[in-house]
Amino acid sequence: MAVSFHKTARRFGVSPKKRVMREGEFRDPSGCAVVGVIDRSGNKMTGEGMIQAIEVMHDRSNGLGGGFAGYGIYPHYKDFYAFHLFFDTQKAQEETEAFFKRHFEIVYASEIQTRKMPAIRNEPVIFRYFLAPLPQKLANSHLSEREYVARCVIRINSEIGGAYVFSCGKNMGIFKGVGYPEDIGRFYRLEEYEGYAWTCHGRYPTNTPGWWGGAHPFGLLDLSVVHNGEISSYDANRRYMEMFGYKCTLQTDTEVITYIIDYLVRRQGLTLEEVSHVIAASFWSTIERKEEPARSRETLLRRMFPSLLITGPFSIIVGFEGGIMGLCDRLKLRSMICAEKGDKAYISSEESAVRRIEPSLDKIYSPAGGEAVIYELYQQGGRA
């Protein structure tokens, strides 16, 4: 039942005209903004363009979260895992660094450089570590290198209080926090970074807290996800993923999308197009009308992974090594457009964000619900 703002205000003993509504007392089902770009030739772009693009969609956010993911930004350390962490306390940092010394070689470590912004307050300590698994530890684990790293990340986030690994891929990095996304981008000085692909997000949390670890993107290894929408299947999705060692600790429904895609691609060997048929599957009646072999393939995927169907409105941009993917729910309850200009390809909640940085486009269109749009670097054979 909806709660009257005036009744709520009177209950707290303040004037309805003066009191600012708090999170949880309002909803904006159209909130959140996502945008991404890739230069398929591999040429680098600074993060400034994404800051300008997301700034156009300022009203889709409310200052409770914003963030960016950049790919190709650490060429000098491209062979090492770049861990970005938030620390709430010195003890949390000491425990985490002790954990690193038992499991990794620390190649380089430093506080991530930021600039003071009046709009950004109460930030945690933000550190960056470039790591390589200790050979003997890795051998004794009987795990692949990527599985070893993923399990270490999950252990830190679930077992060390006050420490949060929010990025851990090679030659990529996530930068996020509490604030409007354009302020977050300038806070992290993203105009000083160069990458071949960027994604970003402005958050308008509807059911979950606005805090530094809960901002988007969410990442695991080289995978990152930004999401506009709300997952009504979260509990079913989460319980299924926790059977395979994943733990959702960051207090938002979007985190589980990242783990689902990681599980399906890295551990089950599915392509991203096949992943789209799992998480945004067609209705059974639609599948039955399809021609072979598509009908058999989609039938098999729905039967194999029924608990990984994501229900509720969503549009997501997935970043991965060498590309980006856009995907909406099968009913397309959230907006998304795709555009191209020369070697560059864009995915966005709104056309206006793309036009801000690329006024003249070669192609622009709106993908159908459940249709995966994948742009990859040419050298990887990707032509969208």
Buried (B, 14 or more C-beta within 10 A) or exposed (E): EEEEEEEBBEEEEEEBEEBEEEBEEEBEEBBBBBBBBBBBEBEBBBBBBBBBBBBBBBEBBBBBBBBBBBBBBBEEBEEBBBBBBBBBEEEBBEBBBEBBEEBBBBBEEEEBEBEEBEEBEEBBBBBBBBBBBBEEBBEEBEBEEBBBBBBBBBBBBEEBEBBBBBBBBBBBBBBBBBBBBBBBBBBBBBBEBBBBBBBBBBBBBBEBBBBBBBBBBBBBBBBBBBBBBBBBBBEBBBEBBEEEEBBBEBBBBBBBBBBBBBBBBBBBEBEBEBBBBBBBBBEEEEBEEBEEEEBEBBBEBBEEBEBBBBBBBBBBBBBBBBBBBBBBBBEBBBBBBBBBBEEBBBBBBBBEBBBBBBEEBEEBEEBEBBBBBBBBBEEEEBEB
